[in-house]
């Protein structure tokens, strides 16, 4: 049960960290370009709809040039913010899961669950015909997002391993 809770909380933490950093990127006192490109921050600030803001967050958490070509928002490649967010999300998932193996699984499942939620979000933003959920555009978006889960999964696995190791019963 703690693995399932860790999965959901790790996913929420990763999205929340990215959303908060992108929201306050203008007022952060250090050079934000070291963490994430200013064009991504500008994309995030320029859109007013919450759905589009979450799509930008999704492209930051699952960076892929092909996904950027479809959405025309967000990140084209991996950034420090992606590793920071998924590492912390994996750490929290591992802390809640309370063991090495469960922490790793909770972290990996949180990245996979986030990929499917991002796929649905990007699909619903880009189409008006919801019956096309298994159409070629939808499957292309899903393919690009699942390919982009490799680096987030690595960062989340490291975090989940550390979090599970810290809280395991001895």
C-alpha positions in Angstrom: 0.0 0.0 0.0 2.8 2.4 0.8 4.3 1.8 -2.7 1.0 3.0 -4.3 0.9 6.1 -2.1 4.5 6.7 -2.8 3.9 6.5 -6.5 1.2 9.1 -6.5 2.9 11.5 -4.1 6.2 11.2 -6.0 4.3 12.1 -9.2 2.6 15.1 -7.5 5.9 16.3 -6.1 7.7 16.2 -9.4 4.9 18.2 -11.1 4.6 20.6 -8.2 8.4 21.4 -8.1 8.4 22.1 -11.8 5.3 24.2 -11.7 6.5 26.3 -8.8 9.9 26.9 -10.3 8.5 27.9 -13.6 5.9 30.1 -11.9 8.5 32.0 -9.9 11.4 31.8 -12.4 11.3 35.6 -13.1 11.9 36.5 -9.4 14.4 33.8 -8.5 17.6 35.7 -7.6 20.1 33.3 -9.3 20.7 32.8 -13.0 17.7 30.7 -14.0 19.4 29.7 -17.3 21.6 27.3 -15.4 18.5 25.4 -14.4 16.2 25.8 -17.4 16.2 27.7 -20.6 14.6 31.2 -20.5 12.5 30.3 -23.7 10.8 27.6 -21.7 10.0 30.0 -18.8 8.7 32.5 -21.4 6.5 29.8 -22.9 5.1 29.0 -19.4 4.5 32.7 -18.6 2.9 33.5 -22.0 0.1 31.0 -21.8 -2.8 31.8 -19.6 -4.7 28.5 -19.5 -3.9 26.0 -16.8 -4.0 23.1 -19.3 -1.3 24.8 -21.4 0.8 25.5 -18.4 0.6 21.9 -17.4 1.5 20.9 -21.0 4.6 23.0 -20.7 5.4 21.3 -17.3 4.8 18.0 -19.0 7.3 18.8 -21.8 9.9 19.8 -19.2 9.4 16.6 -17.3 9.4 14.5 -20.4 11.7 16.3 -22.8 11.6 15.2 -26.4 12.2 17.3 -29.6 9.4 15.4 -31.4 7.0 16.2 -28.6 8.0 19.9 -28.8 7.3 19.8 -32.6 3.8 18.6 -31.8 2.9 21.0 -29.0 5.2 24.0 -29.9 5.5 24.6 -26.2 8.1 23.9 -23.6 11.3 22.0 -23.7 13.1 20.4 -26.6 15.7 18.6 -24.5 16.5 17.6 -21.0 17.3 20.2 -18.4 18.6 20.3 -14.9 15.1 21.0 -13.7 13.9 17.7 -15.1 16.5 15.8 -13.1 15.9 17.9 -10.0 12.2 17.3 -10.1 12.3 13.6 -10.8 15.1 13.0 -8.4 13.1 14.7 -5.6 9.9 12.9 -6.7 11.7 9.6 -6.6 13.2 10.4 -3.2 9.8 11.2 -1.8 8.3 8.1 -3.4 11.1 6.0 -1.9 10.7 7.6 1.5 7.0 6.7 1.6 7.6 3.2 0.2 10.1 2.4 2.9 12.3 -0.2 1.2 14.8 -0.4 -1.7 12.7 -2.4 -4.1 9.4 -0.7 -3.4 11.1 2.7 -3.5 12.5 2.0 -7.0 9.1 0.6 -8.2 7.2 3.6 -6.8 9.6 6.0 -8.5 9.5 4.2 -11.9 5.7 3.9 -11.7 5.3 7.6 -10.9 7.3 8.4 -14.1 5.2 6.0 -16.2 1.9 7.2 -14.7 2.9 10.8 -15.3 3.8 10.0 -18.9 0.3 8.6 -19.5 -1.3 11.6 -17.9 0.8 14.0 -20.0 -0.1 12.0 -23.1 -3.8 12.4 -22.4 -3.3 16.1 -21.6 -1.4 16.8 -24.8 -3.8 14.8 -26.8 -6.9 16.6 -25.5 -5.2 20.0 -26.1 -4.3 19.1 -29.7 -7.6 17.6 -30.9 -11.3 18.3 -30.8 -12.3 14.7 -31.8 -12.0 12.6 -28.6 -12.9 9.5 -30.6 -9.4 9.6 -32.1 -7.8 8.5 -28.9 -6.2 5.5 -30.7 -5.6 7.4 -33.9 -2.2 8.0 -35.5 -1.6 11.4 -33.9 -2.5 10.1 -30.4 -0.2 7.1 -30.8 2.6 9.3 -32.0 2.3 11.5 -29.0 2.2 8.5 -26.7 5.3 7.1 -28.5 7.3 10.3 -28.0 6.3 10.6 -24.4 7.2 7.0 -23.6 10.6 7.4 -25.3 11.1 10.5 -23.2 10.6 8.6 -19.9 14.1 7.1 -20.1 16.0 10.0 -18.4 13.2 10.8 -15.9 13.1 7.1 -14.9 16.9 7.1 -14.3 16.6 10.2 -12.1 13.6 8.8 -10.2 15.3 5.4 -9.7 18.3 7.1 -8.0 15.9 9.1 -5.8 13.8 6.1 -5.1 16.8 4.0 -4.2 18.1 6.7 -1.8 14.6 7.3 -0.2 13.9 3.6 0.2 17.4 3.0 1.7 17.0 5.8 4.2 13.6 4.6 5.6 13.9 0.9 5.3 13.4 -1.2 8.5 16.7 -2.5 9.9 
